[in-house]
Amino acid sequence: MNLDIRQGRAWLTVLGGFLIMALLHSMIQTCFSLFMIPVTEDMGISRTTYSLCTSLVAIATAVLAPTLGTLLGKSAYTRRIFILCIVCMGLSYASYSFAQNIYHMYISAVFVGVFSCGAASMPVSIILVNRFREHRGLALSIALAGSGIGGSIITPVLTKLISQHGWRAGFLVFGLAMIVIEVPVALLLMQPCPERTDDLPCGLNGSPDAHAPGAQDPEANIPLGELKRQPFFYIYLIGMLSVSFVGYGSLAHLSIHLTDVYNPAFSNALISFFLLLLTPAKICLGWMYDRMGAKIANIVVMSFHAVSFLLLQTNGNESMMWIMAGCFSVGITNGTVAPSVVTAALFGTKDYGTIFGYVYSFCMLGMVLGSPVIALIYDLTGTYRLAWATCFTMCLLTIVCLSYADRLCRKAVERELQA
């Protein structure tokens, strides 16, 4: 097959991943909070009670991720499972609109979590990892950046829909939109690499020139069975849990902290600045992973994130907060990009779907724990100082865990090659 055609198809897959993330991931993570006030007022429940829906989605995803990762990693089943999960996720999301009490919403949330696991970021990551090698970080970061851009586009549309027709219409319309829009995207653009073999990554690097002079060395492919016997794999999983804990937990409380310390107008301006930087920062991170390698890029990005938490300790200094927002926007992108890119860089693509399922499960656990733990620290101390110090420490823990896992993994691969 002509190399230019294969390159074009590979980048069309990136576009497909971008569109999947723009709608599906945004409706789960970014836009679900838009329903909070209308639902809680209509049902007469607390915001904490409503927020449990998000936790149930994450828990269901964490439980199912290893199984679905294994199934999605098998090219014969990838597209079928992908499309089935998109349809069922759309129906599950639409079912929120029929809830008569919060317990009905909890049931819907569990189903949303189960099917979103196979409909959004995990299948996108698995398909793109098998499509790319040389530009893998950039491709993944562009696709995953769809969640931020999609959220910014959907928010005003959804807000207007809810205000004019109610929250039930919002859930129903966007649940059905997931099916109508994303099933064609999955069919036409998100094609698993048809030429995939156990030894040869696809897309741009699955060409006859993949092993030409100047090409990258063949990837190490460590099967899950071997990884489970290696202590560095569990250290790696702890590092990924830490990335998600810091990212999701701090993001949930950043705006609250800034509003408490500064005036609401300054807080809103700072958050807008942070959101403006988020997408280019995410794409830049993918480029860094391609150019610097997983270990160095992770150290650089998590160092930026750590600095942001040090700056958050300087209460009352508005000038420093602009620097904090810049550092924070760089650091928090790692929670989205690192699990996909670093997992492939360390362990290869042969058993990627299965391995990434376990990694994604730990990321979801980090998401579940992050916000409640930070909230608990605030409730116990009456300030976010200790919470930000905890996040700073976990940034350092992430650097240590991922760097240590990288070093031991490479040693294990060298021993295997020598044998």
Backbone torsions as a table, in degrees:
resi	resn	phi	psi	omega
1	MET	NA	140.4	-179.0
2	ASN	-58.6	133.8	-175.9
3	LEU	-62.2	-38.9	-179.5
4	ASP	-62.3	-38.5	178.1
5	ILE	-64.3	-42.7	-179.9
6	ARG	-65.6	-38.8	177.1
7	GLN	-63.4	-43.2	178.7
8	GLY	-61.5	-42.8	178.9
9	ARG	-64.9	-37.6	179.8
10	ALA	-63.2	-44.2	-179.4
11	TRP	-74.4	-25.0	171.7
12	LEU	-66.2	-32.2	175.3
13	THR	-65.4	-36.3	175.2
14	VAL	-61.7	-44.2	176.8
15	LEU	-59.6	-43.2	177.8
16	GLY	-60.9	-43.9	177.9
17	GLY	-62.3	-39.2	177.6
18	PHE	-60.0	-44.3	-178.6
19	LEU	-69.4	-36.9	176.5
20	ILE	-62.0	-48.1	-179.3
21	MET	-66.2	-35.3	-176.6
22	ALA	-61.8	-35.5	-179.0
23	LEU	-101.0	-56.2	-173.0
24	LEU	-66.2	-52.6	-177.6
25	HIS	-66.7	-37.8	-179.9
26	SER	-63.1	-40.2	-178.2
27	MET	-69.5	-25.6	177.9
28	ILE	-82.6	-47.2	-170.9
29	GLN	-94.0	-55.6	-170.1
30	THR	-82.8	-45.8	-168.0
31	CYS	-93.4	-11.2	-178.7
32	PHE	-63.1	-30.8	179.8
33	SER	-67.2	-19.8	179.3
34	LEU	-65.9	-21.7	178.8
35	PHE	-85.8	-8.7	-170.0
36	MET	-58.7	-55.3	-175.6
37	ILE	-64.2	-49.3	179.3
38	PRO	-62.4	-37.2	-179.2
39	VAL	-70.9	-46.4	-178.2
40	THR	-65.0	-37.5	178.3
41	GLU	-70.1	-38.4	-179.3
42	ASP	-70.3	-40.9	-177.4
43	MET	-91.2	-11.8	-179.2
44	GLY	68.7	42.4	-179.4
45	ILE	-119.6	167.0	179.8
46	SER	-83.1	162.8	178.5
47	ARG	-68.8	-32.6	176.9
48	THR	-63.2	-41.7	178.6
49	THR	-61.6	-42.7	178.9
50	TYR	-66.6	-40.0	-176.4
51	SER	-64.0	-19.1	178.6
52	LEU	-62.7	-23.2	175.9
53	CYS	-57.7	-43.7	-180.0
54	THR	-62.7	-40.4	178.5
55	SER	-64.6	-40.1	179.9
56	LEU	-66.0	-37.4	175.5
57	VAL	-60.1	-46.8	-178.2
58	ALA	-66.6	-40.6	-179.6
59	ILE	-65.0	-45.4	178.4
60	ALA	-60.8	-39.8	178.1
61	THR	-64.5	-42.7	-179.4
62	ALA	-62.9	-38.2	-178.7
63	VAL	-70.0	-41.0	-174.4
64	LEU	-87.6	-16.5	-172.6
65	ALA	-55.7	-46.7	-179.3
66	PRO	-60.0	-41.7	-179.0
67	THR	-67.4	-48.3	-179.5
68	LEU	-67.8	-33.7	176.9
69	GLY	-60.9	-40.4	178.0
70	THR	-63.8	-44.8	-179.0
71	LEU	-68.1	-42.4	179.9
72	LEU	-66.9	-27.2	-179.9
73	GLY	-72.3	-12.9	177.6
74	LYS	-92.8	112.9	-171.5
75	SER	-57.0	-26.9	-178.7
76	ALA	-67.7	-24.9	-176.3
77	TYR	-110.5	-11.2	-169.4
78	THR	-55.3	-54.2	-174.0
79	ARG	-67.5	-40.3	-179.2
80	ARG	-62.0	-47.0	-179.7
81	ILE	-65.9	-40.9	179.6
82	PHE	-56.6	-52.0	-177.6
83	ILE	-67.5	-40.9	177.6
84	LEU	-59.5	-43.2	-179.1
85	CYS	-67.4	-36.8	177.5
86	ILE	-62.0	-47.6	-179.7
87	VAL	-61.6	-48.0	-177.8
88	CYS	-68.6	-33.3	176.4
89	MET	-66.8	-42.4	178.0
90	GLY	-60.3	-44.6	178.2
91	LEU	-64.7	-39.4	179.2
92	SER	-65.0	-41.5	179.1
93	TYR	-66.1	-41.2	178.0
94	ALA	-64.1	-28.5	-178.2
95	SER	-67.3	-18.5	173.2
96	TYR	-55.2	-32.6	-174.0
97	SER	-67.6	-19.4	-178.1
98	PHE	-96.9	1.4	-177.0
99	ALA	-65.2	132.2	176.7
100	GLN	-100.5	-15.0	174.8
101	ASN	-153.3	174.3	-174.1
102	ILE	-66.3	-27.1	-179.2
103	TYR	-69.3	-32.5	173.0
104	HIS	-63.5	-39.0	178.4
105	MET	-66.8	-35.5	177.5
106	TYR	-62.7	-40.9	178.0
107	ILE	-62.5	-45.9	177.6
108	SER	-60.2	-40.0	-178.5
109	ALA	-61.3	-39.5	178.9
110	VAL	-62.1	-45.2	179.6
111	PHE	-67.0	-37.6	175.6
112	VAL	-60.1	-43.5	179.1
113	GLY	-63.5	-42.2	-179.8
114	VAL	-61.1	-48.5	-173.2
115	PHE	-85.3	-27.5	176.5
116	SER	-65.5	-26.0	177.7
117	CYS	-57.4	-37.3	-179.4
118	GLY	-103.0	10.8	-174.9
119	ALA	-120.1	-17.1	-171.9
120	ALA	-120.3	-113.5	-167.9
121	SER	-67.4	-31.6	-177.6
122	MET	-68.3	-51.3	176.9
123	PRO	-64.5	-35.0	176.7
124	VAL	-59.6	-45.7	-179.8
125	SER	-64.8	-43.9	-178.0
126	ILE	-63.6	-44.8	-178.9
127	ILE	-65.7	-43.5	-177.0
128	LEU	-71.9	-35.5	177.8
129	VAL	-60.8	-38.3	179.3
130	ASN	-79.1	-12.8	178.1
131	ARG	-89.7	-29.5	-171.7
132	PHE	-125.9	155.8	167.8
133	ARG	-138.6	-58.0	-176.4
134	GLU	-62.6	-41.0	-178.4
135	HIS	-112.6	30.6	-173.1
136	ARG	-62.3	-45.5	-178.6
137	GLY	-61.6	-44.3	179.3
138	LEU	-64.3	-45.0	-179.3
139	ALA	-60.8	-46.5	-179.7
140	LEU	-65.0	-41.9	-177.7
141	SER	-65.6	-37.5	177.9
142	ILE	-65.0	-46.2	-179.9
143	ALA	-63.3	-45.9	-177.6
144	LEU	-70.5	-21.0	176.8
145	ALA	-68.4	-13.3	178.2
146	GLY	-58.4	-29.1	-178.4
147	SER	-63.3	-41.3	-180.0
148	GLY	-70.7	-45.3	-179.8
149	ILE	-67.8	-41.4	178.1
150	GLY	-60.7	-42.0	178.9
151	GLY	-61.3	-39.5	-179.1
152	SER	-68.6	-30.0	178.9
153	ILE	-80.7	-41.5	-175.9
154	ILE	-71.8	-35.6	-173.0
155	THR	-52.6	-53.1	-179.4
156	PRO	-65.7	-35.1	179.6
157	VAL	-66.4	-46.5	-179.0
158	LEU	-67.2	-39.7	178.8
159	THR	-60.2	-43.4	178.9
160	LYS	-66.3	-40.9	179.4
161	LEU	-62.2	-43.2	179.7
162	ILE	-65.9	-42.4	-178.1
163	SER	-65.9	-32.4	-176.5
164	GLN	-91.2	-34.2	-173.5
165	HIS	-124.2	-3.3	177.2
166	GLY	96.4	162.8	-175.8
167	TRP	-69.0	-28.8	179.7
168	ARG	-65.1	-40.7	177.5
169	ALA	-64.5	-36.9	178.8
170	GLY	-60.8	-47.8	178.5
171	PHE	-63.2	-43.4	-176.3
172	LEU	-66.5	-47.9	-177.2
173	VAL	-63.6	-46.8	-176.7
174	PHE	-76.7	-27.0	173.7
175	GLY	-64.4	-44.8	177.5
176	LEU	-70.0	-33.2	178.0
177	ALA	-62.1	-34.1	177.2
178	MET	-57.5	-42.3	-178.5
179	ILE	-72.8	-48.2	-175.0
180	VAL	-63.9	-39.4	-175.7
181	ILE	-87.7	-46.5	-167.8
182	GLU	-84.7	-25.2	176.4
183	VAL	-62.6	-47.0	174.4
184	PRO	-60.7	-37.0	177.6
185	VAL	-61.0	-45.9	179.7
186	ALA	-63.8	-38.1	-178.6
187	LEU	-71.6	-41.7	-171.7
188	LEU	-91.5	-33.6	-171.8
189	LEU	-111.8	-38.0	-173.7
190	MET	-88.7	66.7	-178.8
191	GLN	-90.3	121.6	172.9
192	PRO	-59.7	147.0	-175.1
193	CYS	-60.3	114.0	-175.4
194	PRO	-71.3	-22.3	-177.3
195	GLU	-93.9	10.8	-172.7
196	ARG	-58.9	130.7	171.0
197	THR	-124.1	173.9	-176.9
198	ASP	-67.9	-23.6	-172.0
199	ASP	-110.6	-13.4	-170.2
200	LEU	-121.4	111.3	174.2
201	PRO	-61.3	154.7	-173.0
202	CYS	-102.7	-165.1	178.5
203	GLY	68.1	-130.0	-174.1
204	LEU	-64.6	-27.6	-175.0
205	ASN	-104.5	-1.5	177.2
206	GLY	-90.2	24.1	-178.1
207	SER	-91.2	168.1	176.6
208	PRO	-61.2	-17.6	-178.2
209	ASP	-90.1	5.1	-173.5
210	ALA	-62.4	-28.5	-178.2
211	HIS	-112.0	21.8	177.1
212	ALA	-73.1	166.4	177.6
213	PRO	-55.7	135.1	-179.7
214	GLY	92.8	-13.0	178.3
215	ALA	-73.6	162.7	-180.0
216	GLN	-69.6	157.1	175.3
217	ASP	-68.1	152.2	177.3
218	PRO	-56.7	143.3	-178.8
219	GLU	-72.6	149.9	169.7
220	ALA	-78.4	137.1	179.4
221	ASN	-122.0	104.4	-177.7
222	ILE	-102.3	118.4	179.6
223	PRO	-70.1	156.3	-177.5
224	LEU	-60.2	-38.4	-179.7
225	GLY	-57.5	-39.9	177.6
226	GLU	-71.6	-40.5	-179.5
227	LEU	-61.3	-38.2	-178.1
228	LYS	-63.1	-18.6	177.6
229	ARG	-92.2	-1.3	-176.7
230	GLN	-105.7	123.1	179.2
231	PRO	-58.5	-31.3	-177.1
232	PHE	-65.0	-23.3	178.2
233	PHE	-66.8	-39.8	-180.0
234	TYR	-73.5	-32.1	173.5
235	ILE	-65.1	-39.9	177.0
236	TYR	-61.5	-43.5	179.5
237	LEU	-63.1	-38.3	176.2
238	ILE	-63.0	-40.9	177.8
239	GLY	-62.1	-40.6	179.0
240	MET	-69.6	-37.7	174.5
241	LEU	-61.1	-40.5	-179.9
242	SER	-64.8	-40.2	177.5
243	VAL	-57.8	-47.6	-177.8
244	SER	-70.4	-38.2	178.0
245	PHE	-57.5	-49.9	-178.6
246	VAL	-66.4	-46.0	-175.7
247	GLY	-64.2	-57.9	-176.9
248	TYR	-70.0	-39.1	-178.4
249	GLY	-66.0	-46.4	-178.2
250	SER	-69.4	-37.6	-179.3
251	LEU	-63.5	-36.3	-179.1
252	ALA	-66.3	-23.4	-174.4
253	HIS	-115.1	-5.9	-176.0
254	LEU	-60.4	-50.1	-178.2
255	SER	-61.7	-38.8	179.9
256	ILE	-63.8	-44.8	179.6
257	HIS	-61.9	-45.9	-178.5
258	LEU	-64.4	-37.3	178.4
259	THR	-67.6	-36.4	178.9
260	ASP	-66.9	-39.9	-173.7
261	VAL	-87.0	-38.5	-176.8
262	TYR	-116.7	-179.8	178.6
263	ASN	-79.3	155.3	-176.4
264	PRO	-57.7	-35.4	-178.9
265	ALA	-63.5	-44.1	179.1
266	PHE	-67.2	-40.4	178.9
267	SER	-60.4	-45.2	-179.7
268	ASN	-65.1	-38.6	178.5
269	ALA	-64.7	-39.7	-179.4
270	LEU	-67.2	-42.8	179.0
271	ILE	-65.4	-39.4	177.6
272	SER	-62.5	-41.4	177.2
273	PHE	-62.7	-43.2	178.5
274	PHE	-61.3	-45.9	-179.4
275	LEU	-66.1	-33.8	178.1
276	LEU	-63.7	-37.2	-178.4
277	LEU	-81.0	-17.0	-168.2
278	LEU	-61.8	-48.2	-176.7
279	THR	-66.8	-50.9	176.6
280	PRO	-61.3	-32.0	177.8
281	ALA	-65.5	-39.1	-180.0
282	LYS	-65.8	-42.8	179.3
283	ILE	-67.6	-39.2	177.5
284	CYS	-62.5	-36.8	179.3
285	LEU	-63.7	-41.8	177.4
286	GLY	-59.9	-41.2	176.6
287	TRP	-62.6	-40.2	179.1
288	MET	-62.5	-41.7	178.4
289	TYR	-62.1	-37.2	178.6
290	ASP	-69.2	-39.6	-173.8
291	ARG	-85.6	-39.9	-173.1
292	MET	-97.0	-21.6	-172.3
293	GLY	93.3	159.1	-173.4
294	ALA	-62.0	-43.2	-174.2
295	LYS	-65.2	-52.6	-176.8
296	ILE	-66.6	-43.7	-179.8
297	ALA	-61.1	-40.2	179.0
298	ASN	-63.9	-42.1	179.3
299	ILE	-62.1	-45.1	-178.7
300	VAL	-62.8	-49.4	-174.5
301	VAL	-68.4	-43.3	179.8
302	MET	-69.8	-25.1	174.5
303	SER	-67.9	-40.8	174.5
304	PHE	-58.3	-44.8	-178.7
305	HIS	-64.0	-41.2	179.1
306	ALA	-61.8	-41.9	178.8
307	VAL	-61.4	-37.9	-179.8
308	SER	-60.8	-35.6	180.0
309	PHE	-75.2	-30.2	172.9
310	LEU	-65.7	-41.7	-179.4
311	LEU	-67.8	-29.5	178.0
312	LEU	-66.5	-15.5	177.2
313	GLN	-78.7	-14.2	-178.0
314	THR	-88.5	69.1	-177.4
315	ASN	-61.1	134.4	175.1
316	GLY	95.9	-7.9	-179.0
317	ASN	-100.7	96.1	-175.5
318	GLU	-66.9	-34.7	-179.7
319	SER	-61.9	-41.7	-179.8
320	MET	-67.2	-25.8	-178.7
321	MET	-68.2	-29.2	176.2
322	TRP	-67.6	-38.9	175.8
323	ILE	-66.3	-41.0	177.8
324	MET	-57.4	-45.3	-178.2
325	ALA	-61.7	-39.1	177.3
326	GLY	-64.7	-46.1	178.5
327	CYS	-64.5	-39.8	-178.4
328	PHE	-65.2	-40.6	-179.2
329	SER	-64.9	-34.3	176.8
330	VAL	-71.3	-47.1	-174.7
331	GLY	-66.2	-40.4	-172.8
332	ILE	-72.0	-19.2	177.7
333	THR	-64.2	-22.4	-177.6
334	ASN	-63.6	-30.2	-179.9
335	GLY	-64.2	-25.7	179.7
336	THR	-91.9	-43.5	-171.1
337	VAL	-87.6	-41.5	-172.4
338	ALA	-57.6	-46.8	-177.9
339	PRO	-54.7	-41.2	-178.6
340	SER	-73.1	-49.4	-171.7
341	VAL	-75.0	-47.8	-174.6
342	VAL	-68.0	-37.9	179.1
343	THR	-59.0	-44.5	178.1
344	ALA	-68.2	-38.5	-178.2
345	ALA	-64.6	-37.1	-177.4
346	LEU	-84.2	-44.4	-167.6
347	PHE	-110.1	-2.5	177.1
348	GLY	82.0	-173.0	-172.4
349	THR	-112.1	-8.8	-175.4
350	LYS	-60.2	-45.0	-178.9
351	ASP	-117.3	30.3	-170.2
352	TYR	-61.7	-44.1	-176.7
353	GLY	-57.8	-46.6	-179.8
354	THR	-65.1	-46.1	-178.7
355	ILE	-65.2	-43.7	-178.9
356	PHE	-65.0	-29.6	175.4
357	GLY	-58.7	-42.8	178.4
358	TYR	-69.0	-41.2	178.9
359	VAL	-61.9	-45.5	-179.3
360	TYR	-63.2	-35.7	177.3
361	SER	-61.1	-44.0	179.0
362	PHE	-68.7	-33.7	176.1
363	CYS	-63.2	-40.9	178.3
364	MET	-65.8	-37.2	176.6
365	LEU	-63.8	-39.4	176.2
366	GLY	-61.8	-39.2	178.3
367	MET	-65.4	-41.5	179.8
368	VAL	-63.2	-39.9	-174.5
369	LEU	-81.6	-32.5	-169.1
370	GLY	-54.9	-62.0	-175.3
371	SER	-63.8	-45.5	178.6
372	PRO	-62.4	-38.7	-179.1
373	VAL	-67.1	-43.3	178.1
374	ILE	-64.3	-39.8	176.9
375	ALA	-63.0	-39.8	178.8
376	LEU	-63.9	-42.6	178.2
377	ILE	-60.6	-41.8	178.6
378	TYR	-64.0	-43.2	-179.1
379	ASP	-63.9	-34.6	-178.5
380	LEU	-77.7	-31.3	-174.3
381	THR	-109.2	-19.0	-178.3
382	GLY	76.7	12.0	179.9
383	THR	-153.3	161.8	177.9
384	TYR	-93.4	3.2	-176.2
385	ARG	-58.3	-50.3	-179.7
386	LEU	-66.8	-33.5	178.3
387	ALA	-63.6	-45.2	179.3
388	TRP	-68.0	-33.9	175.8
389	ALA	-64.9	-37.1	176.8
390	THR	-64.4	-43.2	178.4
391	CYS	-63.6	-40.2	176.7
392	PHE	-59.3	-45.1	179.8
393	THR	-63.0	-39.6	-178.7
394	MET	-72.5	-26.2	171.3
395	CYS	-62.5	-44.4	177.3
396	LEU	-65.1	-38.9	177.8
397	LEU	-61.3	-40.5	178.4
398	THR	-61.1	-45.3	178.9
399	ILE	-59.3	-45.9	-178.5
400	VAL	-64.4	-48.0	-176.4
401	CYS	-63.5	-48.2	-176.7
402	LEU	-71.3	-35.5	177.7
403	SER	-68.0	-42.2	179.1
404	TYR	-64.8	-43.9	178.7
405	ALA	-63.5	-39.2	178.6
406	ASP	-61.1	-46.5	-177.6
407	ARG	-64.3	-47.3	-177.6
408	LEU	-70.1	-33.8	178.2
409	CYS	-64.2	-43.1	-179.9
410	ARG	-66.4	-35.5	176.4
411	LYS	-65.7	-39.6	178.4
412	ALA	-63.6	-39.4	179.4
413	VAL	-67.2	-41.7	179.0
414	GLU	-62.0	-42.3	178.7
415	ARG	-63.4	-38.7	-179.8
416	GLU	-65.5	-41.1	-179.7
417	LEU	-68.4	-38.0	178.6
418	GLN	-67.5	-32.4	179.3
419	ALA	-71.5	NA	NA
